[in-house]
Amino acid sequence: MNNRKVDFISCVNNFEEYNTALQHIGSLKIPKEYKIETIAIEHADSITSGYNQGMKKSDAKYKVYLHQDVYILNKNFIYDVIALFEKHPNLGMIGVVGGKTLPNGFWGNSLEIYGTVYHTLKGKGNLGLLSFNEVSNDYEKVLAIDGLIMVTQYDLEWRDDLFKGWHFYDVSQSLEFANAGYEVGVPRQISPWCFHDCGITNLNGYEENREILIQNYRDYTIDLKITKSELIRFFKK
């Protein structure tokens, strides 16, 4: 394990988007004696299997799992991540948005959401801002983070035995870190660290994977009645 290395791991099927992500990664400030590497996983059967492939290819202590359409805006991102993890060894994973509870298995239903991110949920090129509760300390402990970017200092297998698609892998991995005794957090961001140029979220397989999550992590979830129209409205904010 290389303690002075940061690897950026993505599942890639659109190199136009990914090349933009690489340009942003290439503009980040790198601490002296540290090195970075980017790992693109093509033709992944699922995001969990793709991330497991990337994890096994990497010898870096610090791994940044990010979507191909996530662009890191914070030039000091690597400095900030390393400083946070070194100061808090029990902090296993961080993301830019997350929730303290999981009503129906989804952090977006929580009344306690923290973090911020630029996004284009209404369509490509339509910039918006998701901004929730402000983080006042180094980080806010949450139960689960959003999968747009997930940064770790320890390696845990992604549950590709359970999640075969592209939803709820992030909640699952957050809970796996909790089960392993680590904290998951959202760091304080003076301004949003990331821009997620995602467009409208594809909900295919969402309900199937939500049910899988609830069946396997029932102790962490809260039952809440929510209609499909309410769910769609959240993803179109």
C-alpha positions in Angstrom: 0.0 0.0 0.0 1.4 3.4 -1.0 0.6 5.9 1.7 1.6 8.8 -0.5 -0.6 8.1 -3.4 -4.2 9.1 -4.5 -6.0 7.2 -7.2 -9.1 8.4 -9.0 -11.3 5.5 -10.1 -14.3 5.7 -12.5 -16.6 3.5 -14.5 -16.4 4.9 -18.0 -18.7 4.6 -21.0 -18.5 8.2 -22.3 -15.0 9.4 -22.9 -16.1 12.9 -23.8 -17.4 13.4 -20.2 -14.5 11.5 -18.7 -11.9 13.5 -20.5 -13.4 16.6 -19.0 -13.2 15.0 -15.6 -9.5 14.2 -16.3 -8.8 17.8 -17.1 -10.1 18.9 -13.7 -8.1 16.2 -12.0 -5.0 17.3 -13.9 -5.5 20.8 -12.6 -5.4 19.8 -8.9 -2.5 20.8 -6.7 -0.5 17.8 -5.6 1.4 17.7 -2.3 5.2 17.2 -2.6 6.2 13.5 -2.6 2.7 12.4 -3.5 1.6 11.0 -6.8 -1.8 10.5 -8.4 -3.1 8.0 -10.9 -6.4 7.7 -12.8 -8.1 4.3 -13.4 -10.9 3.9 -16.0 -13.0 0.8 -15.8 -14.8 0.1 -19.1 -17.6 -2.4 -19.8 -18.4 -2.8 -16.1 -21.4 -5.0 -15.4 -22.3 -2.8 -12.4 -20.8 0.0 -10.6 -20.0 -2.2 -7.6 -18.1 -4.7 -9.8 -16.3 -1.9 -11.6 -15.2 -0.3 -8.4 -14.0 -3.6 -7.0 -11.9 -4.0 -10.2 -10.5 -0.5 -9.7 -9.8 -1.0 -6.1 -7.8 -4.2 -6.8 -5.8 -2.4 -9.5 -4.8 0.4 -7.2 -2.0 0.4 -4.5 -3.0 3.8 -3.3 -4.0 4.5 0.3 -6.4 7.2 -0.8 -9.0 6.3 -3.4 -11.5 8.7 -5.1 -14.4 6.9 -6.6 -16.2 9.3 -8.9 -18.7 9.3 -11.7 -17.3 10.1 -15.2 -19.4 13.3 -15.2 -18.1 14.7 -11.9 -15.7 17.6 -12.2 -13.6 18.5 -9.1 -13.6 22.3 -8.7 -11.6 22.6 -5.5 -7.9 22.9 -6.6 -6.8 22.0 -3.0 -8.9 18.9 -3.0 -6.0 16.5 -2.5 -4.5 18.6 0.3 -7.9 18.9 2.0 -8.7 15.1 1.8 -5.3 14.0 3.1 -5.4 16.5 6.0 -8.8 15.4 7.0 -8.0 11.7 6.9 -4.7 12.2 8.8 -6.4 14.2 11.5 -9.3 11.8 11.8 -8.1 8.1 11.4 -11.5 6.8 12.3 -13.1 8.6 9.3 -13.3 5.9 6.7 -15.0 7.7 3.8 -16.3 11.1 2.8 -18.6 12.6 0.2 -19.9 16.0 -0.6 -23.5 15.3 0.2 -25.2 12.9 2.7 -27.9 12.3 5.2 -28.0 11.2 8.8 -31.0 8.9 8.4 -32.4 6.6 5.6 -36.1 6.9 5.3 -37.1 4.1 2.8 -33.4 3.5 2.4 -32.6 6.8 0.7 -30.6 9.7 2.3 -32.6 12.2 0.2 -35.7 11.5 2.3 -33.8 12.5 5.5 -34.6 15.6 7.4 -30.9 16.0 8.2 -29.0 16.4 5.0 -25.6 18.0 4.9 -23.3 19.3 2.1 -23.5 21.0 -1.2 -22.7 20.4 -4.9 -23.3 22.1 -8.3 -25.4 20.0 -10.6 -27.5 19.8 -13.8 -30.4 17.7 -12.6 -32.8 19.6 -15.0 -30.7 18.8 -18.0 -27.2 19.1 -19.4 -25.9 22.7 -19.4 -28.5 23.9 -16.9 -26.4 24.7 -13.8 -28.0 24.6 -10.4 -26.9 24.3 -6.8 -27.9 21.7 -4.2 -27.2 23.2 -0.8 -28.3 21.6 2.4 -27.3 22.0 6.1 -23.9 23.7 6.5 -21.1 21.7 8.1 -19.5 23.7 10.9 -16.8 21.3 12.1 -14.1 19.5 10.0 -16.9 17.1 8.9 -20.4 16.1 9.8 -20.9 12.4 10.5 -23.7 11.0 8.4 -25.2 7.6 7.8 -24.8 7.6 4.0 -23.3 9.8 1.3 -24.2 10.3 -2.4 -22.2 8.2 -4.9 -21.2 11.1 -7.2 -17.9 11.1 -5.4 -16.8 8.8 -2.6 -13.3 9.2 -1.1 -11.8 6.4 1.1 -8.7 5.9 3.2 -9.4 2.2 3.8 -10.4 -0.6 1.4 -13.7 -2.5 1.8 -15.2 -4.7 -0.8 -18.1 -3.2 -2.7 -21.2 -5.4 -2.5 -21.3 -6.7 -6.0 -23.0 -9.8 -4.7 -26.0 -7.7 -3.9 -26.1 -4.7 -6.2 -25.9 -5.5 -9.9 -26.9 -2.1 -11.3 -26.3 1.6 -10.6 -28.4 2.5 -7.6 -27.9 2.2 -3.8 -24.3 1.0 -4.1 -23.4 4.3 -2.3 -25.7 3.7 0.6 -24.6 0.1 0.9 -20.9 1.1 1.0 -21.6 3.7 3.6 -23.2 1.2 5.8 -20.4 -1.3 5.2 -18.0 1.3 6.6 -20.3 1.8 9.6 -20.4 -2.0 10.1 -16.6 -2.1 10.0 -16.5 0.6 12.8 -15.6 3.6 10.7 -17.3 6.9 10.4 -18.7 8.3 7.1 -18.7 12.1 6.8 -19.4 15.2 4.7 -16.5 17.7 5.0 -16.9 21.4 5.5 -16.9 23.1 2.0 -16.4 26.9 1.8 -17.7 26.6 -1.7 -18.8 23.4 -3.5 -16.0 21.0 -4.2 -17.6 19.4 -7.2 -19.9 19.9 -10.2 -22.0 16.9 -11.2 -23.0 17.3 -14.8 -25.5 14.4 -14.7 -28.7 15.6 -16.3 -31.9 13.8 -15.3 -31.2 10.7 -13.3 -32.1 7.4 -14.8 -34.3 5.5 -12.3 -34.2 2.1 -14.1 -33.6 -0.5 -11.4 -34.0 2.0 -8.6 -36.9 0.3 -6.8 -35.4 -3.2 -7.2 -32.1 -2.0 -5.6 -33.9 -0.1 -2.9 -35.7 -3.2 -1.8 -32.4 -5.2 -1.8 -30.9 -2.5 0.4 -33.8 -2.5 2.9 -33.7 -6.3 3.0 -30.0 -6.4 3.8 -29.7 -3.3 6.0 -33.0 -3.2 7.7 -31.5 -2.0 11.0 -30.4 1.3 9.4 -33.6 2.2 7.4 -36.8 3.9 8.4 -40.1 3.1 6.8 -41.7 6.1 5.2 -44.6 6.4 2.8 -43.5 8.2 -0.3 -45.1 8.3 -3.7 -43.3 7.7 -7.0 -44.2 11.3 -8.1 -42.5 12.7 -5.0 -39.4 10.7 -5.7 -39.3 11.9 -9.3 -39.7 15.5 -8.1 -36.6 15.1 -5.9 -34.4 14.0 -8.8 -35.7 16.9 -11.0 -34.9 19.6 -8.5 
